[in-house]
Amino acid sequence: MFNLFDIGVKRVLSFFVLIIFGLHSFGQTDKSKGDRMHWWREARFGMFIHWGVYAVPAGNYNGHQIKGIGEWIMNFAKIPVKDYKEYAKGFNPVKYDADAWVKLAKDAGMKYIIITAKHHDGFALFDSKVTDWDIVDATPYKKDLIAPLAEACRKYGVKLGLYYSQNQDWVHPGGAAYWRAANRGYDKMPNAAKMDEFTKANDGHWDSLQLSKTFNEYVDGIAIPQIKEILTKYGDIAVLWWDTPRGMDAVTAGKMNDLLKLQPNIITNNRLMEGAFQGDTKTPEQRIPTLKELDGTDWETCMTMNDTWGYKSFDQNWKSTETLIRNLVDIASKGGNYLLNIGPKADGEIPLESINRLKEIGDWMKINSQAIYATHAGPFQSLSWGRSTMKNTDNQTILYLTVFDWPSNGELTIPTIKNKIKSVELLGASKTKLEINQSTIKNLPQQPINKIATVIKLTIEGKIAVNNFTATEEMNVGEMAK
């Protein structure tokens, strides 16, 4: 029992907002959520795009290569608001080709795209009517970047989602700013010690211009109107991807959450507010969860191809195509989605390293996508040679064994399957005749079809039973053998 008079009015309001909204998005039933999530659960693979004014400095400031991810350069280097705004004059994406971007994603096997409509620097890639800190008013380009992307997504049948930084905004007064230590980027600056002291005293802010309004004024004057804009200007929006929820209260989060009614079929993540308004999906970042971490909640791992989300000219630490494909397979085998990032340059060009890797992933997907799309987590806790996914029908199970380490002796040992195995097929070499019993696949070719990952497809009678575990059609996303 507690006394309402002993706590602040804001906390009382937050309490009642949580009661009204609960932990679900805008009062949806489990059935309606299932309907909304159907395409997403089948998609398994999407493209993340981090793009904005931060691509102009591209990780460099005052002659220094700033440590950390490129889109955080304003914060890491403590760039004054007026100075950072000058970068917009160099943001002129004349090489931007929305059609080519979406086709690149589609050809790679990606089913949806999430783009940063507004990141933490507050810059809008769309024509916003509530600020001049946007692509139309602040840059020489002067054209909305989201509209042609939405059109291209409709053309190619790719779902469009929008990322919106609802809490942090380092340019619009009143927006939140996470505190970062000097060694994150500005420790070599002449005023580093003084700046460190100022940011600690001002909730992470480093410029007095950021403090000229309250957070509530920012929310009501910028965030709420802009969320309305992006949910009403571009047709169907499949996903709204919130970010950095720290410090959000339930009253503010409730007002933002209520706007989702503008897009009844929209999917949201768990980054609107800490501890509440958990949306539809969990969002592990730059890591793939272990089986023990999964609890049946839909989840999506977002990852970079190198070490940054936004473009950095000197970040050449690119992951191999092998790593990217095996990440995709690993994530699908655990029932999750893979949101793979690109960071375009300020002129609208996608780095060639990203393009090449996406094309190579696409080549693999042309043969093996059935082992990814619309699959459930595999029935095996661990496989020393690779991963598994599966699909269920009323009368049979399709089991996909994706092999990373190809056996040199032509035989692959698998966990004992109790069901009748109706057929076995090597994807990409269907004429190859394989032999199989309940625990061994024989007569495999000496070399794999693909050195990164080769898929063997098993058609099994009924619902698969293995190691005292029976897989069912009702298996939750992320559920694993126990």
HELIX and SHEET records of a PDB file:
HELIX    1   1 LEU A    4  ASP A    6  5                                   3    
HELIX    2   2 VAL A    9  PHE A   21  1                                  13    
HELIX    3   3 ASP A   30  ALA A   43  1                                  14    
HELIX    4   4 VAL A   53  ALA A   55  5                                   3    
HELIX    5   5 GLY A   70  TRP A   72  5                                   3    
HELIX    6   6 ILE A   73  PHE A   76  1                                   4    
HELIX    7   7 VAL A   81  GLU A   86  1                                   6    
HELIX    8   8 TYR A   87  GLY A   90  5                                   4    
HELIX    9   9 ALA A   98  ASP A  107  1                                  10    
HELIX   10  10 ILE A  135  ALA A  138  1                                   4    
HELIX   11  11 ILE A  146  TYR A  156  1                                  11    
HELIX   12  12 ALA A  182  ARG A  184  5                                   3    
HELIX   13  13 ALA A  192  ALA A  201  1                                  10    
HELIX   14  14 SER A  208  LEU A  211  5                                   4    
HELIX   15  15 PHE A  215  TYR A  218  1                                   4    
HELIX   16  16 VAL A  219  ALA A  223  3                                   5    
HELIX   17  17 ILE A  224  THR A  232  1                                   9    
HELIX   18  18 ALA A  250  ASP A  258  1                                   9    
HELIX   19  19 LEU A  259  LEU A  262  5                                   4    
HELIX   20  20 LEU A  291  GLU A  293  5                                   3    
HELIX   21  21 THR A  321  SER A  333  1                                  13    
HELIX   22  22 LEU A  352  ASN A  368  1                                  17    
HELIX   23  23 SER A  369  ALA A  371  5                                   3    
SHEET    1   A 7 ILE A 267  THR A 268  0                                        
SHEET    2   A 7 VAL A 239  TRP A 242  1                                        
SHEET    3   A 7 LYS A 159  TYR A 164  1                                        
SHEET    4   A 7 TYR A 112  LYS A 118  1                                        
SHEET    5   A 7 PHE A  45  ILE A  49  1                                        
SHEET    6   A 7 ASN A 337  ILE A 342  1                                        
SHEET    7   A 7 GLU A 300  MET A 303  1                                        
SHEET    1   B 2 ASN A  60  TYR A  61  0                                        
SHEET    2   B 2 HIS A  64  GLN A  65 -1                                        
SHEET    1   C 5 HIS A 376  ALA A 377  0                                        
SHEET    2   C 5 GLY A 386  ASN A 392 -1                                        
SHEET    3   C 5 GLN A 396  VAL A 403 -1                                        
SHEET    4   C 5 THR A 454  GLU A 461 -1                                        
SHEET    5   C 5 ILE A 421  LEU A 426 -1                                        
SHEET    1   D 3 LEU A 412  THR A 413  0                                        
SHEET    2   D 3 THR A 440  LYS A 442 -1                                        
SHEET    3   D 3 GLU A 435  ILE A 436 -1                                        
SHEET    1   E 2 ALA A 465  VAL A 466  0                                        
SHEET    2   E 2 PHE A 469  THR A 470 -1                                        
END                                                                             
